[in-house]
Amino acid sequence: MTALLEVENLSVAYGAIEAVRDVSFSVEEGQIVSLIGSNGAGKTTTLRTVSGLLRPKAGDIRFDGKSIANADAHEILERGVAHCPEGRRLFGRMTVEENLHLGAYVRKDAGVAKDMARVYELFPVLGQRRQQKAGLFSGGEQQMLAIGRAMMAKPRLLMLDEPSMGLSPIMTQRIFDTIKELQSQGTTILLVEQNALAALAQSDRGYVVDLGRTTLEGPGHDLLADPRVRAAYLGED
């Protein structure tokens, strides 16, 4: 397998406050990789930096072997990295279909309609309500739309930030089933998730981020069995 994304010794600061300090990890093509850790550990900052919304203070980010550390966000999206942010960030006054079209704004190919049909196949409720405004949807339905919008960029790497936040257990399972389905269809996934149990159970590989640093790494099921992870993130003594 080939490393699709490589993050090496990444440091990111908000003014004088260093939020990420020497984070390193890699994502192999075709994998689901999870970053887990407590609130404020630097996970969301890491994703925002990979997607070009923030600039690194130090370190490098390579996608498909080429550095994207100082590329603009739209250039990174065009290269094949899509970011589904924490909190969904939908355009609530726009319809489902309009939100999905915005996800494809960097594309110049003729496959947009086909990929929109794919989103509706993954999430039938979106197809049934395609002309309704996104702001009228439940949290789970909005999360489906946020993932669908990111998929409209036709990414090689899809980054998902807290996709289960605020969702019921049933909807959370639906979202994680969809993540596995996307992987089976050839999309590589980088997942940030507070639900460490669900994330690691789905992941080929996981990394623990603590106080802005990667402190543990390994196959998802190995980390799930690690007593340090279970004590810190699964509430076990």
Order of alpha helices (4+ residues) and beta strands (2+ residues): beta-beta-beta-alpha-beta-beta-alpha-beta-alpha-alpha-alpha-alpha-beta-alpha-beta-alpha-beta-beta-alpha-alpha
